[in-house]
Amino acid sequence: GAVVSQHPSRVICKSGTSVKIECRSLDFQATTMFWYRQFPKQSLMLMATSNEGSKATYEQGVEKDKFLINHASLTLSTLTVTSAHPEDSSFYICSARGAADEKLFFGSGTQLSVL
Amino acid sequence: AQTVTQSQPEMSVQEAETVTLSCTYDTSESDYYLFWYKQPPSRQMILVIRQEAYKQQNATENRFSVNFQKAAKSFSLKISDSQLGDAAMYFCAYLVEYGNKLVFGAGTILRVKS
């Protein structure tokens, strides 16, 4: 099956710093990528949807300037958490979808801990 | 707006027994997809099974099968011959055809007892 690689798997940073998370589709072209946030024992909350070459569409309540998403190519999307604070600590998961395909493939997630 | 409801926060099953996880959804669309995802402690999302709404036949994948009732908007997952490795959080999800947004239910924690 299709593979989505997400890095890093775990990151610890100081409050006020920025953190970049990468999501790559390894064997298919991802026309659309999604970023989710998940708190412990809760469901996945969609943060934003990005299409290659265009601006991301953010869900209501998600700060665009806080969570910068770039989808510069058909195989790479990045999520940058800017000026991270402890409340941003969470598990972030990306998923990717190819053209004309209803299947979504998920990355392995990134645990962000902000001290 | 589409919603997905999983009314069972936790379920337990004895090894080798059968368990059914419930899922209902609300939509005004006629063409859509339904999924069950498994999230083990590693937190990797794993696709268990999917169902196209236009298909009347229930999807089956080895020990996993669904009971899809389109009129009732119900999509339950049956796990037969439960194994210890089945223990995980299970999410029901909905995707409208040609849509982009995968809507998840709140999840059901499945515990398997040996």
Interface residues (C-beta under 8 A of the other chain):
Chain A: T32 F34 Q38 K41 Q42 S43 L44 L46 T49 F91 I93 S95 R97 E102 K103 L104 F106 S108 G109
Chain B: Y33 S42 R43 Q44 M45 L47 R50 M89 F91 L95 E97 N100 K101 L102 F104 G105 A106 G107 I109
